[in-house]
Every structure is written in C-alpha cells, then in structure tokens.
Amino acid sequence: MMVSVPTRIFLLSGAAALLLAVLLGAFGAHALRGVLPADLQAIYQTASHYHFYHALGLLLVGVLGIHWPTSACLRWAGWLLVAGLLLFSGSLYLLSLSGLRWLGAVTPLGGVAFVLAWALVLIAVARQTRTGHGG
C-alpha cells in the first residue's frame, strides 16, 4: 500500500517514539529510582507519561492519514505532536536529569503544540464524518 510521505513519517515516528517511551520509562523507574530527588523524579514521570500518550497519538494520526490522505489538519496535527514531544517531554526529561530549571520555560510551548494537535485531529474527524473526505 502506498502512503504519503507525511503519513509514513508519522507512523514510523510514532512507533519509534513508543519504543523510546518504554525504554525511557523503564530507565526512570529502575535506574533513576533513589538517584533523583523526589521532585525531579516526579518531573521525569510526567515527561514519560506525556511521551507515551502523545506517541500513541502520533501513531493514530499516521493510521488516520492512511484513510484520509488529503487531510491538511492531520498533517499539521502530526507535526505538532512531533514538536510537542520534543518540547514538552524533551524539556522535562532534560530538566529532571540536569536540574536546569530554566528548561521548564520551554515545556508550555510543547503543551500548546499538544493542544493544537488534538484540536486539529478533532476538526479532521469532524470534517471526515460530515463530508466523507478529511480536512
């Protein structure tokens, strides 16, 4: 089956991000237990949880892209999820491991990217189920 380049990127990136989420989650749960102070351990766990949820979302966008290949909303949602993963979870992972609190200023940018991505998924689904072709 032929899929568009963005759809392929979202499918592969989603699967890779899920693999990384499991690895980083296990690292945090085992190697970092007792090493990080409680506040930084909680930050690491937040990064891990959001990483996992939004990596699943990225995979979902790729699957939806197979069915609705012309949806600009899905393409934008996929790129925003990639950006959100890097900015939100990435900044929290780095903050928790380095203690550099200024990285917390980057985190909300990733949160905004996540919110916008899910809004675009909602719009794409609404358009597809209303008109029969994605938005």
ZAMARGU-4260 file (C-alpha; in steps of 0.2 Angstrom, whole numbers, plus 5000, padded with zeros to 4 digits):
<rodrens>
0) 5000/5000/5000 | 5007/5017/4995 | 5005/5030/5009 | 5010/5049/5008 | 5027/5054/5015
5) 5020/5063/5030 | 5009/5048/5034 | 5024/5037/5033 | 5034/5049/5044 | 5020/5049/5057
10) 5019/5030/5058 | 5037/5027/5059 | 5040/5042/5071 | 5025/5036/5082 | 5032/5018/5083
15) 5050/5024/5087 | 5043/5037/5100 | 5033/5022/5108 | 5049/5012/5109 | 5059/5026/5116
20) 5044/5029/5129 | 5046/5011/5135 | 5065/5012/5136 | 5065/5029/5145 | 5051/5024/5156
25) 5060/5008/5162 | 5076/5019/5164 | 5067/5031/5175 | 5058/5018/5185 | 5073/5007/5188
30) 5090/5016/5185 | 5084/5033/5192 | 5074/5027/5207 | 5083/5033/5223 | 5095/5043/5212
35) 5085/5058/5208 | 5076/5069/5222 | 5058/5066/5223 | 5053/5082/5214 | 5064/5078/5199
40) 5058/5060/5199 | 5040/5067/5198 | 5045/5078/5183 | 5053/5063/5174 | 5037/5053/5177
45) 5027/5067/5169 | 5038/5068/5154 | 5037/5049/5152 | 5018/5049/5154 | 5015/5063/5141
50) 5028/5055/5130 | 5019/5039/5129 | 5001/5046/5127 | 5007/5058/5113 | 5017/5045/5104
55) 5001/5034/5103 | 4993/5050/5096 | 5006/5052/5083 | 5004/5034/5078 | 4985/5037/5077
60) 4987/5052/5066 | 4998/5041/5055 | 4984/5027/5054 | 4971/5041/5051 | 4982/5048/5037
65) 4981/5031/5028 | 4962/5033/5027 | 4961/5052/5025 | 4977/5056/5015 | 4972/5073/5009
70) 4969/5080/5027 | 4979/5095/5030 | 4973/5095/5048 | 4980/5078/5051 | 4997/5083/5043
75) 4998/5099/5054 | 4992/5088/5069 | 5006/5076/5066 | 5020/5089/5065 | 5013/5097/5081
80) 5013/5081/5090 | 5032/5079/5085 | 5035/5096/5091 | 5026/5094/5107 | 5035/5078/5111
85) 5052/5086/5108 | 5047/5102/5118 | 5036/5096/5132 | 5043/5078/5136 | 5061/5083/5130
90) 5062/5098/5141 | 5055/5089/5156 | 5067/5074/5153 | 5082/5086/5152 | 5076/5096/5167
95) 5074/5081/5178 | 5091/5074/5173 | 5101/5091/5173 | 5092/5101/5187 | 5092/5116/5175
100) 5075/5124/5180 | 5075/5136/5165 | 5071/5122/5154 | 5054/5122/5162 | 5050/5138/5152
105) 5051/5128/5136 | 5038/5115/5142 | 5022/5125/5140 | 5027/5128/5121 | 5026/5109/5120
110) 5009/5109/5129 | 5002/5122/5117 | 5008/5111/5102 | 4999/5096/5110 | 4983/5105/5112
115) 4983/5112/5095 | 4987/5095/5088 | 4972/5087/5096 | 4961/5101/5091 | 4966/5098/5073
120) 4963/5079/5075 | 4945/5084/5081 | 4942/5095/5066 | 4949/5082/5054 | 4937/5069/5061
125) 4923/5081/5061 | 4926/5085/5043 | 4928/5067/5038 | 4912/5061/5046 | 4902/5075/5040
130) 4908/5076/5022 | 4916/5060/5018 | 4933/5067/5015 | 4946/5073/5028 | 4950/5091/5031
</rodrens>
